[in-house]
Amino acid sequence: MTENKKFKFIENEIVNNDVVLFMKGTANFPECGFSSTVVNILKKLNVKFRDINVLADHELRQAIKEFSDWPTIPQLYIRGEFIGGCDIVKEMYENGDLAKLFEEF
């Protein structure tokens, strides 16, 4: 699949799902500590989210980094907006900002 098609796939996922997590592994079986941390935070907040395993598709793994201009995985999107990776999500959870984002759901 070309980069353009990968970008369209990414755009489609973040437009059609309120919460999308591009991660290593799946929500039921995270394959890195950072992805696991974000999954656990979302579960603690009782947030339903679409998990997309970038390890299953090397081209997608590269495309999401280019799409967001963010070099690491996981990447969290809420209502089409890129929120950040593990450190940002963790900080937002700890200071209450993440929960506030989900109050509107």
Secondary structure as the mmCIF struct_conf table of DSSP 4:
data_model
#
loop_
_struct_conf.conf_type_id
_struct_conf.id
_struct_conf.beg_label_comp_id
_struct_conf.beg_label_asym_id
_struct_conf.beg_label_seq_id
_struct_conf.end_label_comp_id
_struct_conf.end_label_asym_id
_struct_conf.end_label_seq_id
HELX_RH_AL_P HELX_RH_AL_P1 GLU A 3 ASN A 16
BEND BEND1 ASP A 18 ASP A 18
STRN STRN1 VAL A 19 MET A 23
BEND BEND2 LYS A 24 LYS A 24
STRN STRN2 GLY A 25 GLY A 25
BEND BEND3 ALA A 27 PHE A 29
STRN STRN3 PRO A 30 PRO A 30
BEND BEND4 GLU A 31 CYS A 32
HELX_RH_AL_P HELX_RH_AL_P2 GLY A 33 LYS A 44
TURN_TY1_P TURN_TY1_P1 LEU A 45 ASN A 46
STRN STRN4 ARG A 50 ASN A 53
HELX_RH_3T_P HELX_RH_3T_P1 VAL A 54 ALA A 56
HELX_RH_AL_P HELX_RH_AL_P3 HIS A 58 SER A 68
TURN_TY1_P TURN_TY1_P2 ASP A 69 ASP A 69
BEND BEND5 THR A 72 ILE A 73
STRN STRN5 GLN A 75 ILE A 78
TURN_TY1_P TURN_TY1_P3 ARG A 79 GLY A 80
STRN STRN6 GLU A 81 GLY A 84
HELX_RH_AL_P HELX_RH_AL_P4 CYS A 86 ASN A 95
TURN_TY1_P TURN_TY1_P4 GLY A 96 GLY A 96
HELX_RH_AL_P HELX_RH_AL_P5 ASP A 97 PHE A 102
TURN_TY1_P TURN_TY1_P5 GLU A 103 GLU A 104
#
